[in-house]
């Protein structure tokens, strides 16, 4: 692994739709990180929005808007995804790293 012992990895991921079904990519990334031996440290939400006159204004991608418009024309009540998940993983400290850190305290 290229991440130093005790180091952090930060990944952004967002859900998307495949044939109308919402795919939960952030949870799959969390599982993959845990399978790789990383420790999930935090999961935060980043809104894709701006402020205008004290109000939040959604800033979705062109593709999000296009997909929503097409779905609504077909009568499918999709909602716009206007966030990304921020996933923070910690690499466990190695035994050698933990010994050297512990002996200096």
N, CA, C and O atoms as a GROMACS GRO file, in nm:
protein
  420
    1UNK      N    1   0.085  -0.118   0.000
    1UNK     CA    2   0.000   0.000   0.000
    1UNK      C    3   0.089   0.123   0.000
    1UNK      O    4   0.192   0.125   0.068
    2UNK      N    5   0.052   0.226  -0.073
    2UNK     CA    6   0.133   0.346  -0.085
    2UNK      C    7   0.100   0.452   0.019
    2UNK      O    8   0.168   0.554   0.024
    3UNK      N    9   0.001   0.431   0.099
    3UNK     CA   10  -0.039   0.527   0.202
    3UNK      C   11   0.042   0.499   0.328
    3UNK      O   12   0.046   0.385   0.375
    4UNK      N   13   0.106   0.602   0.383
    4UNK     CA   14   0.190   0.581   0.501
    4UNK      C   15   0.107   0.530   0.618
    4UNK      O   16  -0.012   0.558   0.625
    5UNK      N   17   0.169   0.457   0.708
    5UNK     CA   18   0.096   0.410   0.826
    5UNK      C   19   0.035   0.529   0.902
    5UNK      O   20   0.104   0.627   0.929
    6UNK      N   21  -0.092   0.519   0.934
    6UNK     CA   22  -0.162   0.628   1.003
    6UNK      C   23  -0.209   0.738   0.910
    6UNK      O   24  -0.274   0.832   0.955
    7UNK      N   25  -0.177   0.730   0.779
    7UNK     CA   26  -0.214   0.834   0.683
    7UNK      C   27  -0.362   0.831   0.649
    7UNK      O   28  -0.432   0.734   0.676
    8UNK      N   29  -0.408   0.940   0.589
    8UNK     CA   30  -0.548   0.954   0.550
    8UNK      C   31  -0.564   0.950   0.398
    8UNK      O   32  -0.479   0.998   0.324
    9UNK      N   33  -0.674   0.891   0.355
    9UNK     CA   34  -0.715   0.894   0.214
    9UNK      C   35  -0.855   0.954   0.211
    9UNK      O   36  -0.944   0.910   0.284
   10UNK      N   37  -0.874   1.055   0.126
   10UNK     CA   38  -1.004   1.121   0.114
   10UNK      C   39  -1.057   1.098  -0.027
   10UNK      O   40  -0.988   1.125  -0.126
   11UNK      N   41  -1.180   1.047  -0.036
   11UNK     CA   42  -1.241   1.012  -0.164
   11UNK      C   43  -1.380   1.076  -0.171
   11UNK      O   44  -1.454   1.075  -0.073
   12UNK      N   45  -1.414   1.131  -0.288
   12UNK     CA   46  -1.550   1.178  -0.308
   12UNK      C   47  -1.622   1.078  -0.398
   12UNK      O   48  -1.564   1.023  -0.491
   13UNK      N   49  -1.748   1.056  -0.367
   13UNK     CA   50  -1.830   0.964  -0.446
   13UNK      C   51  -1.974   1.012  -0.438
   13UNK      O   52  -2.016   1.071  -0.338
   14UNK      N   53  -2.049   0.986  -0.542
   14UNK     CA   54  -2.191   1.023  -0.538
   14UNK      C   55  -2.275   0.909  -0.595
   14UNK      O   56  -2.230   0.834  -0.681
   15UNK      N   57  -2.396   0.898  -0.546
   15UNK     CA   58  -2.487   0.798  -0.603
   15UNK      C   59  -2.527   0.841  -0.744
   15UNK      O   60  -2.517   0.958  -0.779
   16UNK      N   61  -2.571   0.746  -0.824
   16UNK     CA   62  -2.622   0.776  -0.956
   16UNK      C   63  -2.732   0.677  -0.989
   16UNK      O   64  -2.756   0.582  -0.915
   17UNK      N   65  -2.797   0.700  -1.101
   17UNK     CA   66  -2.904   0.609  -1.143
   17UNK      C   67  -2.861   0.528  -1.264
   17UNK      O   68  -2.794   0.576  -1.355
   18UNK      N   69  -2.901   0.402  -1.260
   18UNK     CA   70  -2.878   0.311  -1.374
   18UNK      C   71  -3.013   0.248  -1.406
   18UNK      O   72  -3.067   0.170  -1.328
   19UNK      N   73  -3.065   0.283  -1.522
   19UNK     CA   74  -3.199   0.237  -1.562
   19UNK      C   75  -3.303   0.269  -1.455
   19UNK      O   76  -3.392   0.189  -1.426
   20UNK      N   77  -3.291   0.389  -1.396
   20UNK     CA   78  -3.387   0.434  -1.298
   20UNK      C   79  -3.360   0.392  -1.156
   20UNK      O   80  -3.419   0.447  -1.062
   21UNK      N   81  -3.272   0.296  -1.137
   21UNK     CA   82  -3.243   0.247  -1.001
   21UNK      C   83  -3.125   0.325  -0.943
   21UNK      O   84  -3.022   0.342  -1.008
   22UNK      N   85  -3.142   0.373  -0.820
   22UNK     CA   86  -3.038   0.449  -0.754
   22UNK      C   87  -2.927   0.355  -0.708
   22UNK      O   88  -2.952   0.260  -0.634
   23UNK      N   89  -2.804   0.382  -0.752
   23UNK     CA   90  -2.687   0.301  -0.717
   23UNK      C   91  -2.611   0.375  -0.608
   23UNK      O   92  -2.571   0.490  -0.627
   24UNK      N   93  -2.591   0.310  -0.495
   24UNK     CA   94  -2.524   0.371  -0.380
   24UNK      C   95  -2.373   0.349  -0.387
   24UNK      O   96  -2.318   0.264  -0.317
   25UNK      N   97  -2.307   0.426  -0.473
   25UNK     CA   98  -2.162   0.415  -0.488
   25UNK      C   99  -2.086   0.446  -0.359
   25UNK      O  100  -1.991   0.375  -0.329
   26UNK      N  101  -2.124   0.548  -0.281
   26UNK     CA  102  -2.048   0.576  -0.159
   26UNK      C  103  -2.039   0.456  -0.064
   26UNK      O  104  -1.933   0.432  -0.007
   27UNK      N  105  -2.147   0.382  -0.048
   27UNK     CA  106  -2.141   0.265   0.040
   27UNK      C  107  -2.051   0.156  -0.018
   27UNK      O  108  -1.982   0.086   0.056
   28UNK      N  109  -2.052   0.142  -0.150
   28UNK     CA  110  -1.964   0.044  -0.214
   28UNK      C  111  -1.817   0.083  -0.197
   28UNK      O  112  -1.732  -0.003  -0.177
   29UNK      N  113  -1.788   0.213  -0.205
   29UNK     CA  114  -1.650   0.261  -0.184
   29UNK      C  115  -1.608   0.237  -0.039
   29UNK      O  116  -1.494   0.198  -0.013
   30UNK      N  117  -1.699   0.262   0.056
   30UNK     CA  118  -1.668   0.233   0.197
   30UNK      C  119  -1.634   0.086   0.217
   30UNK      O  120  -1.538   0.054   0.287
   31UNK      N  121  -1.711  -0.001   0.157
   31UNK     CA  122  -1.686  -0.145   0.170
   31UNK      C  123  -1.554  -0.182   0.106
   31UNK      O  124  -1.479  -0.263   0.162
   32UNK      N  125  -1.522  -0.125  -0.010
   32UNK     CA  126  -1.396  -0.156  -0.078
   32UNK      C  127  -1.278  -0.108   0.005
   32UNK      O  128  -1.176  -0.176   0.014
   33UNK      N  129  -1.290   0.010   0.065
   33UNK     CA  130  -1.182   0.061   0.150
   33UNK      C  131  -1.159  -0.028   0.270
   33UNK      O  132  -1.045  -0.058   0.305
   34UNK      N  133  -1.267  -0.071   0.334
   34UNK     CA  134  -1.256  -0.162   0.449
   34UNK      C  135  -1.195  -0.295   0.406
   34UNK      O  136  -1.113  -0.352   0.479
   35UNK      N  137  -1.236  -0.347   0.288
   35UNK     CA  138  -1.178  -0.471   0.237
   35UNK      C  139  -1.029  -0.457   0.210
   35UNK      O  140  -0.955  -0.555   0.219
   36UNK      N  141  -0.983  -0.336   0.178
   36UNK     CA  142  -0.841  -0.310   0.151
   36UNK      C  143  -0.763  -0.288   0.281
   36UNK      O  144  -0.642  -0.266   0.277
   37UNK      N  145  -0.833  -0.292   0.395
   37UNK     CA  146  -0.764  -0.276   0.523
   37UNK      C  147  -0.763  -0.135   0.578
   37UNK      O  148  -0.698  -0.108   0.679
   38UNK      N  149  -0.835  -0.044   0.512
   38UNK     CA  150  -0.843   0.094   0.562
   38UNK      C  151  -0.954   0.105   0.665
   38UNK      O  152  -1.052   0.029   0.663
   39UNK      N  153  -0.939   0.200   0.755
   39UNK     CA  154  -1.038   0.221   0.861
   39UNK      C  155  -1.124   0.342   0.824
   39UNK      O  156  -1.070   0.453   0.813
   40UNK      N  157  -1.255   0.325   0.805
   40UNK     CA  158  -1.340   0.441   0.778
   40UNK      C  159  -1.335   0.537   0.897
   40UNK      O  160  -1.365   0.498   1.010
   41UNK      N  161  -1.297   0.663   0.871
   41UNK     CA  162  -1.283   0.761   0.979
   41UNK      C  163  -1.398   0.862   0.980
   41UNK      O  164  -1.436   0.911   1.086
   42UNK      N  165  -1.453   0.894   0.861
   42UNK     CA  166  -1.563   0.990   0.855
   42UNK      C  167  -1.636   0.978   0.723
   42UNK      O  168  -1.579   0.937   0.621
   43UNK      N  169  -1.763   1.014   0.726
   43UNK     CA  170  -1.845   1.023   0.605
   43UNK      C  171  -1.923   1.153   0.615
   43UNK      O  172  -2.006   1.170   0.704
   44UNK      N  173  -1.895   1.245   0.524
   44UNK     CA  174  -1.957   1.377   0.526
   44UNK      C  175  -2.031   1.399   0.396
   44UNK      O  176  -2.010   1.327   0.298
   45UNK      N  177  -2.118   1.499   0.394
   45UNK     CA  178  -2.192   1.534   0.274
   45UNK      C  179  -2.146   1.671   0.228
   45UNK      O  180  -2.137   1.765   0.307
   46UNK      N  181  -2.117   1.683   0.099
   46UNK     CA  182  -2.082   1.811   0.038
   46UNK      C  183  -2.194   1.848  -0.059
   46UNK      O  184  -2.217   1.780  -0.158
   47UNK      N  185  -2.263   1.957  -0.028
   47UNK     CA  186  -2.370   2.002  -0.116
   47UNK      C  187  -2.311   2.065  -0.241
   47UNK      O  188  -2.215   2.141  -0.234
   48UNK      N  189  -2.369   2.033  -0.355
   48UNK     CA  190  -2.330   2.096  -0.481
   48UNK      C  191  -2.425   2.212  -0.501
   48UNK      O  192  -2.523   2.204  -0.576
   49UNK      N  193  -2.393   2.321  -0.434
   49UNK     CA  194  -2.484   2.436  -0.432
   49UNK      C  195  -2.405   2.565  -0.413
   49UNK      O  196  -2.290   2.564  -0.370
   50UNK      N  197  -2.470   2.673  -0.445
   50UNK     CA  198  -2.416   2.806  -0.422
   50UNK      C  199  -2.514   2.886  -0.338
   50UNK      O  200  -2.627   2.843  -0.315
   51UNK      N  201  -2.471   3.001  -0.295
   51UNK     CA  202  -2.558   3.092  -0.219
   51UNK      C  203  -2.595   3.210  -0.307
   51UNK      O  204  -2.509   3.271  -0.370
   52UNK      N  205  -2.722   3.241  -0.309
   52UNK     CA  206  -2.769   3.359  -0.381
   52UNK      C  207  -2.876   3.424  -0.296
   52UNK      O  208  -2.983   3.367  -0.273
   53UNK      N  209  -2.847   3.544  -0.249
   53UNK     CA  210  -2.944   3.616  -0.165
   53UNK      C  211  -2.978   3.540  -0.038
   53UNK      O  212  -3.093   3.546   0.008
   54UNK      N  213  -2.882   3.471   0.020
   54UNK     CA  214  -2.906   3.396   0.142
   54UNK      C  215  -2.976   3.263   0.122
   54UNK      O  216  -3.010   3.196   0.220
   55UNK      N  217  -2.999   3.222  -0.003
   55UNK     CA  218  -3.066   3.095  -0.032
   55UNK      C  219  -2.970   3.000  -0.102
   55UNK      O  220  -2.884   3.043  -0.179
   56UNK      N  221  -2.987   2.872  -0.075
   56UNK     CA  222  -2.908   2.771  -0.144
   56UNK      C  223  -2.965   2.748  -0.284
   56UNK      O  224  -3.085   2.730  -0.301
   57UNK      N  225  -2.878   2.748  -0.382
   57UNK     CA  226  -2.917   2.723  -0.520
   57UNK      C  227  -2.841   2.598  -0.566
   57UNK      O  228  -2.718   2.597  -0.566
   58UNK      N  229  -2.915   2.495  -0.604
   58UNK     CA  230  -2.854   2.370  -0.647
   58UNK      C  231  -2.766   2.392  -0.769
   58UNK      O  232  -2.802   2.469  -0.859
   59UNK      N  233  -2.652   2.325  -0.772
   59UNK     CA  234  -2.559   2.332  -0.886
   59UNK      C  235  -2.532   2.191  -0.938
   59UNK      O  236  -2.419   2.142  -0.928
   60UNK      N  237  -2.632   2.126  -0.994
   60UNK     CA  238  -2.611   1.991  -1.046
   60UNK      C  239  -2.533   1.996  -1.177
   60UNK      O  240  -2.520   2.101  -1.240
   61UNK      N  241  -2.482   1.882  -1.217
   61UNK     CA  242  -2.412   1.874  -1.345
   61UNK      C  243  -2.513   1.878  -1.459
   61UNK      O  244  -2.632   1.856  -1.439
   62UNK      N  245  -2.464   1.908  -1.578
   62UNK     CA  246  -2.549   1.908  -1.697
   62UNK      C  247  -2.615   1.772  -1.714
   62UNK      O  248  -2.734   1.764  -1.746
   63UNK      N  249  -2.539   1.665  -1.692
   63UNK     CA  250  -2.591   1.530  -1.713
   63UNK      C  251  -2.700   1.496  -1.612
   63UNK      O  252  -2.798   1.429  -1.647
   64UNK      N  253  -2.685   1.541  -1.488
   64UNK     CA  254  -2.789   1.520  -1.388
   64UNK      C  255  -2.920   1.586  -1.434
   64UNK      O  256  -3.026   1.524  -1.433
   65UNK      N  257  -2.910   1.712  -1.474
   65UNK     CA  258  -3.029   1.785  -1.519
   65UNK      C  259  -3.092   1.719  -1.640
   65UNK      O  260  -3.214   1.704  -1.647
   66UNK      N  261  -3.010   1.680  -1.735
   66UNK     CA  262  -3.060   1.617  -1.857
   66UNK      C  263  -3.134   1.487  -1.824
   66UNK      O  264  -3.243   1.463  -1.876
   67UNK      N  265  -3.075   1.403  -1.739
   67UNK     CA  266  -3.138   1.276  -1.701
   67UNK      C  267  -3.270   1.299  -1.627
   67UNK      O  268  -3.367   1.227  -1.650
   68UNK      N  269  -3.273   1.397  -1.538
   68UNK     CA  270  -3.395   1.426  -1.461
   68UNK      C  271  -3.506   1.474  -1.555
   68UNK      O  272  -3.620   1.430  -1.544
   69UNK      N  273  -3.472   1.564  -1.645
   69UNK     CA  274  -3.573   1.616  -1.739
   69UNK      C  275  -3.632   1.504  -1.824
   69UNK      O  276  -3.754   1.497  -1.844
   70UNK      N  277  -3.546   1.416  -1.874
   70UNK     CA  278  -3.594   1.304  -1.957
   70UNK      C  279  -3.683   1.209  -1.875
   70UNK      O  280  -3.786   1.163  -1.924
   71UNK      N  281  -3.643   1.181  -1.751
   71UNK     CA  282  -3.723   1.091  -1.666
   71UNK      C  283  -3.859   1.153  -1.636
   71UNK      O  284  -3.961   1.084  -1.640
   72UNK      N  285  -3.861   1.281  -1.606
   72UNK     CA  286  -3.989   1.346  -1.574
   72UNK      C  287  -4.081   1.351  -1.696
   72UNK      O  288  -4.203   1.342  -1.682
   73UNK      N  289  -4.023   1.366  -1.816
   73UNK     CA  290  -4.106   1.361  -1.938
   73UNK      C  291  -4.168   1.224  -1.957
   73UNK      O  292  -4.277   1.212  -2.013
   74UNK      N  293  -4.100   1.120  -1.910
   74UNK     CA  294  -4.154   0.984  -1.916
   74UNK      C  295  -4.252   0.956  -1.802
   74UNK      O  296  -4.311   0.848  -1.795
   75UNK      N  297  -4.269   1.055  -1.711
   75UNK     CA  298  -4.360   1.037  -1.599
   75UNK      C  299  -4.296   0.971  -1.478
   75UNK      O  300  -4.366   0.927  -1.387
   76UNK      N  301  -4.163   0.964  -1.476
   76UNK     CA  302  -4.092   0.904  -1.362
   76UNK      C  303  -4.051   1.014  -1.266
   76UNK      O  304  -3.982   1.108  -1.307
   77UNK      N  305  -4.090   1.005  -1.140
   77UNK     CA  306  -4.066   1.114  -1.043
   77UNK      C  307  -3.926   1.110  -0.980
   77UNK      O  308  -3.913   1.092  -0.859
   78UNK      N  309  -3.824   1.124  -1.060
   78UNK     CA  310  -3.687   1.125  -1.007
   78UNK      C  311  -3.658   1.257  -0.937
   78UNK      O  312  -3.716   1.361  -0.970
   79UNK      N  313  -3.568   1.251  -0.842
   79UNK     CA  314  -3.523   1.372  -0.773
   79UNK      C  315  -3.377   1.397  -0.809
   79UNK      O  316  -3.301   1.304  -0.835
   80UNK      N  317  -3.341   1.522  -0.810
   80UNK     CA  318  -3.207   1.564  -0.847
   80UNK      C  319  -3.109   1.534  -0.735
   80UNK      O  320  -3.135   1.566  -0.619
   81UNK      N  321  -2.996   1.474  -0.769
   81UNK     CA  322  -2.890   1.447  -0.671
   81UNK      C  323  -2.798   1.569  -0.671
   81UNK      O  324  -2.734   1.599  -0.772
   82UNK      N  325  -2.791   1.638  -0.559
   82UNK     CA  326  -2.710   1.760  -0.551
   82UNK      C  327  -2.613   1.752  -0.433
   82UNK      O  328  -2.594   1.850  -0.359
   83UNK      N  329  -2.554   1.635  -0.416
   83UNK     CA  330  -2.452   1.621  -0.312
   83UNK      C  331  -2.352   1.513  -0.353
   83UNK      O  332  -2.378   1.431  -0.441
   84UNK      N  333  -2.239   1.518  -0.287
   84UNK     CA  334  -2.140   1.412  -0.298
   84UNK      C  335  -2.106   1.370  -0.156
   84UNK      O  336  -2.113   1.451  -0.063
   85UNK      N  337  -2.070   1.246  -0.139
   85UNK     CA  338  -2.022   1.198  -0.009
   85UNK      C  339  -1.870   1.215  -0.007
   85UNK      O  340  -1.801   1.183  -0.104
   86UNK      N  341  -1.819   1.264   0.104
   86UNK     CA  342  -1.676   1.273   0.127
   86UNK      C  343  -1.643   1.160   0.223
   86UNK      O  344  -1.692   1.157   0.337
   87UNK      N  345  -1.562   1.066   0.178
   87UNK     CA  346  -1.527   0.948   0.257
   87UNK      C  347  -1.381   0.959   0.300
   87UNK      O  348  -1.292   0.975   0.216
   88UNK      N  349  -1.358   0.951   0.429
   88UNK     CA  350  -1.222   0.963   0.482
   88UNK      C  351  -1.183   0.831   0.546
   88UNK      O  352  -1.251   0.781   0.636
   89UNK      N  353  -1.072   0.777   0.499
   89UNK     CA  354  -1.018   0.651   0.551
   89UNK      C  355  -0.884   0.678   0.618
   89UNK      O  356  -0.810   0.768   0.579
   90UNK      N  357  -0.854   0.598   0.719
   90UNK     CA  358  -0.723   0.604   0.785
   90UNK      C  359  -0.655   0.470   0.765
   90UNK      O  360  -0.716   0.364   0.782
   91UNK      N  361  -0.528   0.477   0.729
   91UNK     CA  362  -0.448   0.356   0.719
   91UNK      C  363  -0.404   0.320   0.860
   91UNK      O  364  -0.351   0.406   0.930
   92UNK      N  365  -0.423   0.197   0.905
   92UNK     CA  366  -0.381   0.163   1.040
   92UNK      C  367  -0.230   0.183   1.056
   92UNK      O  368  -0.154   0.160   0.962
   93UNK      N  369  -0.186   0.226   1.175
   93UNK     CA  370  -0.042   0.238   1.196
   93UNK      C  371   0.022   0.100   1.196
   93UNK      O  372  -0.036   0.003   1.245
   94UNK      N  373   0.142   0.090   1.140
   94UNK     CA  374   0.213  -0.038   1.142
   94UNK      C  375   0.268  -0.059   1.283
   94UNK      O  376   0.280   0.035   1.361
   95UNK      N  377   0.302  -0.182   1.314
   95UNK     CA  378   0.358  -0.210   1.447
   95UNK      C  379   0.488  -0.134   1.466
   95UNK      O  380   0.512  -0.078   1.573
   96UNK      N  381   0.573  -0.132   1.363
   96UNK     CA  382   0.700  -0.062   1.374
   96UNK      C  383   0.676   0.087   1.396
   96UNK      O  384   0.742   0.148   1.481
   97UNK      N  385   0.582   0.146   1.320
   97UNK     CA  386   0.550   0.287   1.333
   97UNK      C  387   0.495   0.316   1.474
   97UNK      O  388   0.532   0.417   1.534
   98UNK      N  389   0.409   0.230   1.526
   98UNK     CA  390   0.350   0.250   1.658
   98UNK      C  391   0.458   0.243   1.765
   98UNK      O  392   0.454   0.320   1.861
   99UNK      N  393   0.556   0.150   1.752
   99UNK     CA  394   0.664   0.140   1.851
   99UNK      C  395   0.749   0.266   1.853
   99UNK      O  396   0.781   0.316   1.960
  100UNK      N  397   0.787   0.318   1.735
  100UNK     CA  398   0.872   0.437   1.733
  100UNK      C  399   0.797   0.559   1.783
  100UNK      O  400   0.855   0.646   1.848
  101UNK      N  401   0.668   0.567   1.754
  101UNK     CA  402   0.590   0.681   1.803
  101UNK      C  403   0.570   0.670   1.954
  101UNK      O  404   0.574   0.772   2.025
  102UNK      N  405   0.550   0.549   2.004
  102UNK     CA  406   0.528   0.528   2.147
  102UNK      C  407   0.654   0.553   2.228
  102UNK      O  408   0.645   0.600   2.341
  103UNK      N  409   0.772   0.522   2.173
  103UNK     CA  410   0.896   0.537   2.249
  103UNK      C  411   0.940   0.682   2.259
  103UNK      O  412   1.019   0.715   2.348
  104UNK      N  413   0.891   0.770   2.170
  104UNK     CA  414   0.934   0.910   2.175
  104UNK      C  415   0.849   0.993   2.270
  104UNK      O  416   0.884   1.108   2.298
  105UNK      N  417   0.740   0.937   2.321
  105UNK     CA  418   0.652   1.014   2.410
  105UNK      C  419   0.699   1.008   2.553
  105UNK      O  420   0.637   1.068   2.641
   0.00000   0.00000   0.00000
